[in-house]
Amino acid sequence: MSRDIGRNNESAVHYESRRTARAAVMTAMTEDRKHEADWIGELNAQGILAAAADFGGAFPECMPRVVEAALVAARREGVISQSHAEEGAVAGACHEALSQLINKATGFNVGGKIGIARIDGHLSVAVFLSIGLLRLNDVAIGLAHRYI
């Protein structure tokens, strides 16, 4: 699974926001805890801090719990410190990513994973979720970026 997140053609000009977003999306899409841990280890080797958290519930009622899970995961994995600016960046990016999903998910049960990635001051949060309707599930992804 070893993949370098976007360095090959981007060495002359830094596209850290794109690399960070790509890492967050890939983290949110990991299949299970083992793949998640392996992937985060690969990202760490590339100098990218990352964290993930699972969530589920009725949408949009679960939004505050999802934002809280993102904050807890980001602090636990050392992606952010406990400063207001860094916590606010994660909370704001997570809320923005969830807001992108409101029209599609409101009124349904959802379950999925949050992926958080950081390179220097660039921070991205991706929300990858399954929207439940009996056995007819849909999927969606929301993504937001902040600079700390």
BELFEN-V291690 format. One record per residue. N is the residue number from 1. SS is DSSP state (@ for helix, = for strand, . for the rest). Layout:
# BELFEN-V291690
N_SS + N_SS
This chain:
# BELFEN-V291690
1_. + 2_. + 3_. + 4_. + 5_. + 6_. + 7_. + 8_. + 9_. + 10_. + 11_. + 12_. + 13_. + 14_. + 15_. + 16_@ + 17_@ + 18_@ + 19_@ + 20_@ + 21_@ + 22_@ + 23_@ + 24_@ + 25_@ + 26_@ + 27_@ + 28_@ + 29_. + 30_. + 31_. + 32_. + 33_@ + 34_@ + 35_@ + 36_@ + 37_@ + 38_@ + 39_@ + 40_@ + 41_@ + 42_@ + 43_@ + 44_@ + 45_@ + 46_. + 47_. + 48_. + 49_= + 50_= + 51_= + 52_= + 53_= + 54_= + 55_= + 56_= + 57_= + 58_= + 59_. + 60_. + 61_. + 62_. + 63_@ + 64_@ + 65_@ + 66_@ + 67_@ + 68_@ + 69_@ + 70_@ + 71_@ + 72_@ + 73_@ + 74_@ + 75_@ + 76_@ + 77_. + 78_. + 79_. + 80_. + 81_. + 82_. + 83_. + 84_@ + 85_@ + 86_@ + 87_@ + 88_@ + 89_@ + 90_@ + 91_@ + 92_@ + 93_@ + 94_@ + 95_@ + 96_@ + 97_@ + 98_@ + 99_@ + 100_. + 101_. + 102_@ + 103_@ + 104_@ + 105_@ + 106_. + 107_. + 108_. + 109_= + 110_= + 111_= + 112_= + 113_= + 114_= + 115_= + 116_= + 117_= + 118_= + 119_= + 120_. + 121_. + 122_= + 123_= + 124_= + 125_= + 126_= + 127_= + 128_= + 129_= + 130_= + 131_= + 132_= + 133_. + 134_. + 135_. + 136_. + 137_. + 138_= + 139_= + 140_= + 141_= + 142_= + 143_= + 144_= + 145_= + 146_= + 147_= + 148_.
